[in-house]
Amino acid sequence: MNATLPLSPQVFAILSGLIEERTGIRYSEADRELLAERVSPRAIERGFDSLLDYYYCLRYDADAGAELALLVDSLVVNETYFFREADALRVVRDLVLAPQIEAGRRPRLWSAACSTGEEPLTQAMLLDAEGLLTRTELVASDISARALERARRGFYRGRALRALPDGVIGRWLFPEDDGVRAASRLLQAVDYRRVNLLDCAAVEALGTFDVILCRNALIYFGDERIKRVVATLSARLAPNGCLVIGVAESLLRFDTALACQEHRGVFVYRKTEP
Ligand SMILES: C[S@@+](CC[C@H](N)C(=O)[O-])C[C@H]1O[C@@H](n2cnc3c(N)ncnc32)[C@H](O)[C@@H]1O
């Protein structure tokens, strides 16, 4: 069993503040015990027996950036699965990507918090089903190096497969040991990168996209960070491009530069042309 180091309200305040500043992930006072449980194993592994000392290491040590990257792997919620909220992925394919292809362009889609890869691979399957996969550029990123390592491996089992429709196994996913392996042409179609959504320069370097999926990630951020990230993502959208967030999320309480539109029961945030 992992030991949990004590986390006083004062140390919680500075530690959670640092984590929010660097990752956007917000912990409220009610999450103090949860944060202590998640941070303690890393602190202990680094040889600390106090979370205040570990905070100083994260804030001031020469390798603070590398340590924070390792800590992030223990903090993030990587929950995802194939065909999660798949109606939205069909809508962006039909509404944005297919018309671009018909017009002779090669559209770009970015899965901006892709976790272990089920979301971009589902989008790849839906495009492939219509013969559009090789004509679309797919970029997928996450802050978690561990999640991306699993995404690149392309091996899945258990809960990741809980919503698979008929016809996927044997066409895009192939049984292997106690799970499935994604077809290599799907894996090759996705360009995986490690990107922190709060890092404006890294986001800008990705270029412009016709579709940005940022689903079930903003839910862990405070309102100020959501506004900042949405502004950064909006700037990366091509004219008429779409931002898609999770079904449990909404941007309606924020003043964004995007128009909320409903298509076949799915809400998308669109960069309408001036
Ligand atoms: C619950 S998963 C969502 C996965 C997928 N989009 C879906 O809807 O199933 C949330 C992901 O957001 C990522 N994330 C959290 N903070 C982030 C940040 N600042 N930059 C990039 N990714 C982040 C986490 O690492 C995690 O993989």
The ligand as an SDF file (V2000), in Angstrom:
LIG
                    3D

 27 29  0  0  0  0  0  0  0  0999 V2000
  -10.5430   12.4850  -19.3060 C   0  0  0  0  0  0  0  0  0  0  0  0
   -9.2540   12.5810  -20.5020 S   0  0  0  0  0  0  0  0  0  0  0  0
  -10.1940   12.9290  -21.9780 C   0  0  0  0  0  0  0  0  0  0  0  0
   -9.7600   12.0800  -23.1430 C   0  0  0  0  0  0  0  0  0  0  0  0
  -10.6140   12.2460  -24.4160 C   0  0  0  0  0  0  0  0  0  0  0  0
  -10.5400   13.5770  -24.9380 N   0  0  0  0  0  0  0  0  0  0  0  0
  -12.0560   11.8610  -24.1760 C   0  0  0  0  0  0  0  0  0  0  0  0
  -12.9290   12.7180  -24.1900 O   0  0  0  0  0  0  0  0  0  0  0  0
  -12.3190   10.6640  -23.9370 O   0  0  0  0  0  0  0  0  0  0  0  0
   -8.5480   14.1970  -20.1170 C   0  0  0  0  0  0  0  0  0  0  0  0
   -7.1510   14.3570  -20.6710 C   0  0  0  0  0  0  0  0  0  0  0  0
   -6.7790   15.7300  -20.5610 O   0  0  0  0  0  0  0  0  0  0  0  0
   -5.3860   15.7640  -20.3760 C   0  0  0  0  0  0  0  0  0  0  0  0
   -4.9700   17.0870  -19.8550 N   0  0  0  0  0  0  0  0  0  0  0  0
   -5.2010   17.5970  -18.6200 C   0  0  0  0  0  0  0  0  0  0  0  0
   -4.6140   18.7960  -18.4990 N   0  0  0  0  0  0  0  0  0  0  0  0
   -4.0120   19.0570  -19.6850 C   0  0  0  0  0  0  0  0  0  0  0  0
   -3.2360   20.1430  -20.1840 C   0  0  0  0  0  0  0  0  0  0  0  0
   -2.9660   21.2200  -19.4310 N   0  0  0  0  0  0  0  0  0  0  0  0
   -2.7640   20.0630  -21.4480 N   0  0  0  0  0  0  0  0  0  0  0  0
   -3.0260   18.9770  -22.2240 C   0  0  0  0  0  0  0  0  0  0  0  0
   -3.7380   17.9190  -21.8020 N   0  0  0  0  0  0  0  0  0  0  0  0
   -4.2330   17.9460  -20.5490 C   0  0  0  0  0  0  0  0  0  0  0  0
   -5.1370   14.6210  -19.3990 C   0  0  0  0  0  0  0  0  0  0  0  0
   -3.7810   14.1940  -19.4090 O   0  0  0  0  0  0  0  0  0  0  0  0
   -6.1090   13.5660  -19.8980 C   0  0  0  0  0  0  0  0  0  0  0  0
   -5.4790   12.6340  -20.7410 O   0  0  0  0  0  0  0  0  0  0  0  0
  1  2  1  0
  2  3  1  0
  2 10  1  0
  3  4  1  0
  4  5  1  0
  5  6  1  0
  5  7  1  0
  7  8  2  0
  7  9  1  0
 10 11  1  0
 11 12  1  0
 11 26  1  0
 12 13  1  0
 13 14  1  0
 13 24  1  0
 14 15  1  0
 14 23  1  0
 15 16  2  0
 16 17  1  0
 17 18  1  0
 17 23  2  0
 18 19  1  0
 18 20  2  0
 20 21  1  0
 21 22  2  0
 22 23  1  0
 24 25  1  0
 24 26  1  0
 26 27  1  0
M  CHG  2   2   1   9  -1
M  END
$$$$
